[in-house]
């Protein structure tokens, strides 16, 4: 047997250990990549692992990696296989995973694509500090802002029966060019309570929850006078999330996303 044939066989039987996580129904494949075991540039592999019919199934894939100064580094991929911008629910889940691995004890500092994040696990929930927001573009019918990922926020009526997929896809492709935007539809229940449904780019479908999305909704609702509360409850199809923040002259800081993060199962897959 040639060296090339042996190399092919070894490559073909790589067994990858993974962990399945979910945060309010937003689900992820998480991999401990501190030993560089994952083929990071293989877009097709990421997409296959996230495929709900031919793979493990997830809204995205997250790598936990070493960092030279902080507790760890987070790398996030959308379900289409491409490395993407910040994922709030994914950030909460990887914090839970880091605690599971024994890397942290309650509090942490880590780096993601949008910079430094701090987080704390308290009473079974993860509170994640999101990026500061310095600009919100408020238009007649919608707001646009970046909370680590770009988000369109639009109020609707009868949200339970609203066509999130069709309308979200239309807005994602028609307004924001090739890069696109996540699209959030919102209905107010009380001063500090909003129902949210989100169409996510990269997944190209509605997800049960979106962390950067509900963060965008909370800030947009405050900026447009829909709420006076600085802590807002967001009701997503996957469950409840809370967002708190401090408004300043320059925008919003100390933005915290809080909610549950759950390890669903551990598995192995041949890649």
C-alpha positions as CSV (number, residue, x, y, z in Angstrom):
1,X,0.0,0.0,0.0
2,X,1.4,3.4,-1.0
3,X,1.8,6.3,1.4
4,X,-0.9,8.2,-0.4
5,X,-3.4,5.3,0.0
6,X,-2.5,5.0,3.7
7,X,-3.0,8.8,4.2
8,X,-6.4,8.5,2.4
9,X,-7.5,5.7,4.8
10,X,-6.4,7.6,7.9
11,X,-8.1,10.8,6.7
12,X,-11.3,8.9,5.8
13,X,-11.7,7.4,9.3
14,X,-11.2,10.5,11.4
15,X,-13.6,10.3,14.3
16,X,-14.7,13.7,15.6
17,X,-16.2,14.2,19.1
18,X,-18.8,16.9,19.3
19,X,-21.4,18.3,21.8
20,X,-24.9,19.4,20.9
21,X,-26.1,22.5,22.6
22,X,-29.2,24.7,22.5
23,X,-30.1,28.1,23.9
24,X,-33.8,28.8,23.8
25,X,-34.1,26.4,20.8
26,X,-31.2,28.0,18.9
27,X,-29.0,24.9,18.5
28,X,-25.3,24.4,17.8
29,X,-22.7,21.7,17.3
30,X,-19.8,22.7,19.6
31,X,-16.3,21.2,19.2
32,X,-13.3,21.4,21.5
33,X,-10.6,22.5,19.0
34,X,-7.8,23.3,21.5
35,X,-5.8,20.5,19.8
36,X,-6.6,21.8,16.3
37,X,-8.5,18.6,15.4
38,X,-11.1,20.3,13.1
39,X,-10.7,21.1,9.4
40,X,-11.5,24.8,9.8
41,X,-11.5,25.8,6.1
42,X,-13.8,22.9,4.9
43,X,-17.0,24.8,4.3
44,X,-18.7,21.7,2.9
45,X,-17.9,19.7,6.1
46,X,-19.4,22.4,8.3
47,X,-22.5,22.6,6.2
48,X,-22.8,18.7,6.3
49,X,-22.5,18.6,10.1
50,X,-25.2,21.2,10.4
51,X,-27.5,19.5,7.9
52,X,-30.6,18.2,9.7
53,X,-31.1,15.3,7.3
54,X,-27.6,14.2,6.4
55,X,-25.6,15.4,9.4
56,X,-26.0,16.2,13.1
57,X,-28.3,19.1,12.6
58,X,-27.8,22.6,13.9
59,X,-28.3,26.3,13.3
60,X,-24.5,26.8,13.5
61,X,-21.2,25.2,14.5
62,X,-18.9,26.6,17.1
63,X,-15.2,25.9,17.8
64,X,-13.7,26.5,21.3
65,X,-10.0,27.3,20.8
66,X,-7.0,28.3,22.9
67,X,-6.3,32.0,23.5
68,X,-2.9,33.4,24.5
69,X,-4.4,35.8,27.1
70,X,-8.0,35.0,27.7
71,X,-9.9,31.9,28.8
72,X,-10.7,30.8,25.2
73,X,-11.4,31.9,21.6
74,X,-14.8,31.4,20.0
75,X,-15.1,30.7,16.2
76,X,-18.6,30.6,14.8
77,X,-19.9,29.2,11.5
78,X,-23.4,29.6,10.1
79,X,-25.2,26.4,8.9
80,X,-24.2,27.2,5.3
81,X,-20.6,26.5,6.3
82,X,-19.3,30.0,6.3
83,X,-17.5,31.6,9.2
84,X,-19.8,34.4,10.4
85,X,-20.4,37.3,12.7
86,X,-21.2,37.1,16.4
87,X,-23.9,34.7,17.7
88,X,-25.3,35.7,21.1
89,X,-27.0,32.4,21.9
90,X,-23.9,30.6,20.7
91,X,-21.8,32.7,22.9
92,X,-23.9,31.7,25.9
93,X,-23.7,28.1,25.0
94,X,-19.9,28.1,24.6
95,X,-19.6,29.7,28.0
96,X,-21.6,26.8,29.5
97,X,-19.3,24.4,27.5
98,X,-16.1,26.0,28.8
99,X,-17.4,25.5,32.4
100,X,-18.2,21.9,31.5
101,X,-14.6,21.4,30.4
102,X,-13.3,23.0,33.6
103,X,-11.8,26.0,31.8
104,X,-13.7,28.5,33.8
105,X,-15.5,28.8,37.2
106,X,-18.6,31.0,37.0
107,X,-17.0,34.0,35.3
108,X,-15.1,34.3,32.0
109,X,-13.4,36.5,29.5
110,X,-13.1,35.3,25.9
111,X,-12.7,36.6,22.4
112,X,-15.1,36.3,19.4
113,X,-15.0,37.8,16.0
114,X,-16.4,41.1,17.3
115,X,-13.9,41.4,20.1
116,X,-13.8,40.8,23.9
117,X,-16.7,39.4,25.8
118,X,-17.3,38.8,29.5
119,X,-19.9,36.4,30.9
120,X,-21.2,34.9,34.1
121,X,-23.1,31.7,34.9
122,X,-25.6,32.4,37.7
123,X,-28.6,30.4,38.8
124,X,-28.4,28.1,35.8
125,X,-28.4,30.9,33.3
126,X,-25.7,32.6,31.3
127,X,-25.3,36.3,31.2
128,X,-23.2,37.4,28.2
129,X,-21.9,41.0,27.7
130,X,-22.6,42.0,24.1
131,X,-20.8,44.6,22.0
132,X,-21.5,48.3,22.7
133,X,-23.8,49.8,20.2
134,X,-23.1,53.3,19.0
135,X,-25.5,53.8,16.1
136,X,-29.1,52.8,15.4
137,X,-30.7,53.8,12.1
138,X,-34.4,54.5,12.7
139,X,-36.5,54.6,9.5
140,X,-40.3,55.0,9.1
141,X,-41.1,51.3,9.3
142,X,-38.0,49.7,10.7
143,X,-34.7,50.1,12.5
144,X,-31.3,48.8,11.6
145,X,-28.3,48.2,14.0
146,X,-25.3,46.0,14.5
147,X,-25.2,44.1,17.8
148,X,-22.2,41.9,16.7
149,X,-24.3,40.9,13.7
150,X,-26.5,43.1,11.5
151,X,-30.2,43.3,12.3
152,X,-33.3,44.7,10.7
153,X,-36.1,45.2,13.3
154,X,-39.7,45.7,12.2
155,X,-42.9,45.8,14.2
156,X,-45.9,43.7,13.0
157,X,-49.3,42.7,14.2
158,X,-50.5,39.1,14.8
159,X,-46.9,37.9,14.9
160,X,-47.9,34.3,15.5
161,X,-49.5,34.1,12.1
162,X,-47.0,36.4,10.3
163,X,-45.1,35.0,7.3
164,X,-41.6,35.2,8.8
165,X,-39.9,33.1,6.2
166,X,-41.3,34.7,3.1
167,X,-41.1,38.3,4.4
168,X,-37.7,37.8,6.1
169,X,-36.2,36.3,3.0
170,X,-37.5,39.2,0.9
171,X,-36.1,41.9,3.2
172,X,-32.8,40.0,3.7
173,X,-32.2,39.9,-0.1
174,X,-33.8,43.1,-1.3
175,X,-32.6,45.8,1.1
176,X,-29.2,44.8,2.3
177,X,-27.3,43.6,-0.8
178,X,-25.1,40.5,-1.0
179,X,-24.1,40.5,2.6
180,X,-27.7,40.6,3.7
181,X,-29.0,41.1,7.2
182,X,-30.9,39.1,9.9
183,X,-34.5,40.2,10.0
184,X,-36.5,40.4,13.3
185,X,-40.3,40.9,13.5
186,X,-41.7,42.2,16.8
187,X,-45.0,42.6,18.5
188,X,-45.3,44.4,21.8
189,X,-47.2,42.8,24.7
190,X,-46.4,45.2,27.6
191,X,-44.0,48.1,28.2
192,X,-41.1,45.8,28.8
193,X,-42.2,42.6,27.1
194,X,-42.0,41.9,23.3
195,X,-42.6,38.8,21.2
196,X,-39.9,38.2,18.6
197,X,-39.5,36.0,15.5
198,X,-36.3,36.0,13.5
199,X,-35.2,35.1,10.0
200,X,-31.4,34.4,10.1
201,X,-29.1,34.9,7.3
202,X,-26.7,31.9,6.8
203,X,-29.4,29.6,8.1
204,X,-31.7,31.2,5.5
205,X,-34.8,30.3,7.6
206,X,-36.6,31.2,10.8
207,X,-34.8,30.0,13.9
208,X,-36.4,29.4,17.3
209,X,-34.4,32.2,18.8
210,X,-31.5,34.7,18.0
211,X,-29.4,36.3,20.7
212,X,-28.0,39.2,18.8
213,X,-31.5,39.6,17.3
214,X,-33.3,40.0,20.6
215,X,-30.5,42.3,21.7
216,X,-31.2,44.4,18.6
217,X,-34.9,44.4,19.3
218,X,-34.5,45.6,22.9
219,X,-32.3,48.5,21.9
220,X,-34.4,49.5,18.9
221,X,-37.6,49.5,21.0
222,X,-35.9,51.8,23.6
223,X,-34.5,54.0,20.9
224,X,-37.9,54.5,19.2
225,X,-39.8,55.1,22.4
226,X,-41.7,51.8,22.5
227,X,-40.4,51.1,25.9
228,X,-38.8,53.1,28.8
229,X,-37.4,49.9,30.4
230,X,-33.7,49.3,30.5
231,X,-34.3,45.6,31.1
232,X,-36.5,44.0,28.5
233,X,-38.0,40.5,28.3
234,X,-38.1,38.9,24.8
235,X,-40.5,36.0,24.1
236,X,-39.1,33.9,21.2
237,X,-40.6,30.6,19.9
238,X,-37.8,28.9,21.8
239,X,-38.2,30.6,25.1
240,X,-37.6,33.7,27.2
241,X,-34.5,35.9,27.0
242,X,-33.7,39.1,28.9
243,X,-31.6,42.0,27.6
244,X,-30.4,44.8,29.9
245,X,-28.4,47.9,28.9
246,X,-27.2,51.4,29.9
247,X,-28.2,54.2,27.4
248,X,-25.5,56.9,27.1
249,X,-24.8,60.0,25.0
250,X,-22.8,57.8,22.6
251,X,-25.2,54.9,22.4
252,X,-25.6,51.8,24.6
253,X,-23.1,50.0,26.8
254,X,-23.1,47.2,29.4
255,X,-25.5,45.3,27.1
256,X,-26.2,42.0,28.7
257,X,-28.0,39.0,27.1
258,X,-29.3,36.5,29.7
259,X,-30.9,33.1,29.3
260,X,-30.5,29.3,29.5
261,X,-27.9,27.2,27.8
262,X,-28.2,23.5,27.7
263,X,-26.0,20.6,26.7
264,X,-28.3,18.2,24.9
265,X,-25.9,15.3,24.1
266,X,-22.4,14.3,23.3
267,X,-21.5,12.2,20.2
268,X,-18.9,11.1,17.7
269,X,-19.1,11.2,13.9
270,X,-16.8,10.0,11.2
271,X,-15.6,12.7,8.9
